[in-house]
Structure formats: C-alpha cells, structure tokens
Amino acid sequence: RDFSVELRVLAIMLLSFVFLLSLPFASSLTVNSELKKKYPFSLSLDERENYWLYWKLDRDADVISFAVQANTPGWVGLGLSPNGKMPNSDIVTGWVKDGEAFLQDRFSTARSLPPIDSTQNVELVSASESNGITTLEFKRNIRACESNDRSIDIGTSRMIWAYNDDDPDSPDAIKFHEQNMGWRSVNLLDGRDSIPPLPDDVMHFDIRMDKVNLPSADTTYWCKTVIFPKLDSEAHMIAIEPVIQPGNEGIVHHIVLYECDNVTGFKEDFDGPCEANMPDEASQCYGTSVLLGWAIGGRGERLPLDVGIPFGGKTRLHSVLIETHYDNPDKKTDLLTALVFGRTIPKS
C-alpha cells in the first residue's frame, strides 16, 4: 500500500506504552470510574497508587473542586506546600467515623499536627468510607482568602499528602502518618478539560518496549533504539499519548524520546539499562536532543493545528532512543513489563 498520498498532509505519532505486570501491587487503587466522570483531571500522588487526586475547575467562580481517594479507613490529608514540606502549608484533613464526615482547614507552621484555622475556607461536598477506602470531595477558592490560605497559581503546585489507618478520637488527636506521606508537583490550572479530536486522515504507530525484567532496584532507566516505519514522503508527528495498563501506572515514572541523527538505521540494536554497555550509536542519542516526553500524571500532548514534527522521507528523523524510567519502591523481583512495537495503516 502506498502511504505517500495519505501522509502528505498529516500524520500522527501515537506512543502506546502498555505495561503488563506478573504480580501488580496488591494494595494499589485503580482509577475510580465514577470520580473520573465528575473530574476531568486525575493522577496518583504516590508511586504505589494508594492515594489518588481528582480535580476540576470553575474559573468564573474562582473555585477548584477536589476529590481524594486513599487506601485507608482512617484520616486523609492533602496540602499546598511552598516546597514539598509541611511548614507554611495550607492543609485539609478529613475522615469518616461511624457514618459522620469530618473536614478541617488547617495551616502548618512546623513538622507537627497543624492547628485548625479560625476561618474554614473549604467546603465539604461528600465523604465516604467503604472496604477500607476513604473518599473525600471538597472545594475551595483558587485564590487565597486569608493569610493562612495559599493561592493556587499558574504553573506547578507542590501537593503534599498523608494518611493513617486510624480515625482520630478528636480533631486534636490525629495520629502520626508514619511513612504514609509524600509530595508531588502537579499542574492544577493549566490542563485542558477536553482534548480536540484528531483529523480523519491520520496514521499512527506504536513504540513499545519488548519484555523487560525489572531488577530489584528502587529505580531503573531502560533504553531501546527504535527505527521508524519507512516512509517515502515527509510526514508530521502531531500527538503523543501514553497507554498504560490500569493498575500499573505507579511504576512508570516518565518516558523520553531522544532524536537520533541516523538515517540508515543502527548497525547494532540496543535494548537494556541506559548507559550500560550502550553501543556508540545509541550513546550519541542519549541525553542529547529531546524529541517528545511524558511523565506520570500527564495525559499526552497534541500539538497546535499548524505545528508538526517532520519525520520520514528526506528529513533527518528516522530513528529514536526511548528511555523509560521505572519506579520499584518495594524493590520487587517479580516485575515483568511487556511492550511490542507495531504500526497501523492510515485510514482510507
């Protein structure tokens, strides 16, 4: 089949990363379909996927609505921090006990139980606890209402989170979170509620890793050289989209595609730990020209309608090096990832 006519105007690069684990984290949560319908944005704040954050925006009303779901029957905390630490953080704590919901607006000045604000600037929408999972829905203003509140600004927000499996006996008797805590950088305001549809005259192909047996290290960088499908005429990449098997998102931290200045292909293919015995051709790609990337919490990228990344034909882009960062905080030895490279033909 001749691709030249169908690819002259537009093409799409769809990166599909499908991760299959022999033994996924048993305690992790999956994306809640009902919350996903209500909130267009979501991500797991912890790599074990025991704490999920959902949110939506009402910019006209200057309101942001949150839903947090944690793998705990006890209290849950969420905060806006200046640097990922507790001091000077605007924090919400909540729980459900004997069918009654509790939610407090707090401000932390130290690494200790933050005092309750004299003015409560969060509004509880709903709360539930079922099968050891606590869900809180609440809303607040995007801009700070008082000195003990933090505004949500354009750009990256440092979200801190914590939980404990015990319900407090009182608001002043909240047990320490121990190791159930952390922080993550989140872009709360700049996301798109919906992604515009793709044109009909597109093709897509997948870049997928072969089976990778992850070592027991807590973090692994895995690299692979990839040759693009051969195209007689120039095409343009206009989108990137990760596809990760539900329930396994927690181990995939980020993915980067590096451009290789290689038109004829690789003399020696590479598929292994980055920087470990990489052949010269692969080493020359690694860490140089970043083509596209994705990180945990992202939904993919669509370029503007008049923008595309040329590849194939007489362009210099015919091959890439893909780097995948895996997180394995429990240092499991039985994790197996599988991805297979494939291509679909253009629509007629």
C-alpha angles and dihedrals in degrees: 000000000000111000096182098090097043094046100047095090107030144355134175130217109211113188110202116191109185114182121198118188123195090212114016120197103287095207098049125113125231128219109287107235094205093051090045089059091054099040121046094199128058144149141161112258094202129051093233088058094233093129123049127186124202126181147169135189136230100186095176091058093038089236133136119194121207136193120190123190120187133181093241139092090214138065125325129203133195127179147175109231132186092223111003094275132104103248113097092008126144103226138186121199125187145160144165119240126176089345094307121116124220128191129170134186109220140172121213122214097171143011093284140083104312115232120245114259117247087228117048109216098175125083121211112226101176142333136193142168120202134158092354094308122116121203124189126183120190142145138217141171119283090222120056117264097198143359092277092058127078121219120232104236133196109272130029123353122197106228117195121197138185142163143179129204094233127079113231119251087220138355089265095050103065112150121233115270094227108193095343095101143085146132139246136189110243132181100220102170109034102061125111119243090214137016117230114244120258122247117261097240097071138116126204137196132189128233106204132171120237119238110307123192103209116221120234092258117119091238133027133183112204124188135193134178115230131191116210120232110276111258125186093207134037118275132181132231110225104166145028124197131174119219111196124174109256111259094027100074093104098074097050108079103169144337127211130188116207120199115239119208090222123123103169099045135255122306088210124025117222130208115161148076111335116259091009110121091324114174116245094256092056093042090055090058097045116100095355122095112011110212104178137342146187133196134191111287094030123118099203133270136269117194120222115278093256096045131083139154108240119227138158126027112056094340120111094238111095103125142032142190113232118207120194122190112208123193117208103172093170090051092230117184098203101066115125123181123193130191128162125201114233143155135215124209122246121269114262 
